[in-house]
Amino acid sequence: MMFSKLLPGLNNKEIILASASPRREEILKKLKLPFKVATSKFAEDLDKSLYFGRPGDYVIDNASFKAEDVASQLSNQDTVKLVIGCDTVVVFGGKIYEKPIDKNDAIRMLHDFSGREHSVYTGVVFVEVHGLEKKFAEKFCEVTKLKFGDLSSELIDAYVESGESFDKAGAYSIQDSAAALVRAIDGDFYNVMGFPLHRVFSSLLTLYGRP
C-alpha cells in the first residue's frame, strides 16, 4: 500500500478499473492500491467521421461511455466507487487506427507507420458512484509520439505472424517484440500500452491527496 497514505481521499472509495485489458490491470497494480476490475458492455461504435481532427475528444468520449456503463452496473451499492475508464487509439495522417480486424488490416497499418511518426492517444475518465448518483471527477487525454524505423514487408509479415498485432490499437505491442521496431518515443511509455500511469497518479494526488 505504498501510496495509500498519500491519498486519504480514497480511504472510503473502492477503485474499479472499467477495462478488460490485462495490460491496463498490470500497470495500475504498480501503484499498489487495491482495486477491482469490471468490464464495460459499451459497444464502442462511435462514428469516427464526427471526430475528424479531434482524436482526443474521441478517446475521452469512448472512455466516458465505458466508465458510465460500469458505473451503472454498480449503482445501488452502499460503498462509494471510483470508476476509471480508458480508451486508446493510434493516430497517423489525421486518421484514427484502432485494433486490426484481421491479418491484412494489421499489415496495412504497420506499412503506414513504417519510418514515420505517429501518435498514441489515451482518454481517461474518473467517475465517482454513490448509490444512484454518478459524478465525473476527471477527464483527460494523454498523447505519446513514436517513430518506427523502416519496416520491410518481410519484417512486417513476420511480426504479424507472431500474433502480437491482434487486440492492440495500431496492430503492435510495444511491451513485447514491437519494442525493437521503435526508433524514438516522446512521452509516457505506459500510455502506448493504454494506461498513462504518471498522469493517472498525478490526477489521483490532485483529487484525493492531502490538502
Sequence and secondary structure as in RCSB ss.txt:
>XXXX:A:sequence
MMFSKLLPGLNNKEIILASASPRREEILKKLKLPFKVATSKFAEDLDKSLYFGRPGDYVIDNASFKAEDVASQLS
NQDTVKLVIGCDTVVVFGGKIYEKPIDKNDAIRMLHDFSGREHSVYTGVVFVEVHGLEKKFAEKFCEVTKLKFGD
LSSELIDAYVESGESFDKAGAYSIQDSAAALVRAIDGDFYNVMGFPLHRVFSSLLTLYGRP
>XXXX:A:secstr
 TTGGG GGGTTEEEEEE   HHHHHHHGGG   EEE          GGGGTT HHHHHHHHHHHHHHHHHHHTT
T SSEEEEEEEEEEEEETTEEE S SSHHHHHHHHHHHTTSEEEEEEEEEEEEEETTEEEEEEEEEEEEEEEE  
  HHHHHHHHHTTTTTTSGGG  TTTGGGGGEEEEES HHHHTT  HHHHHHHHHHHHS  
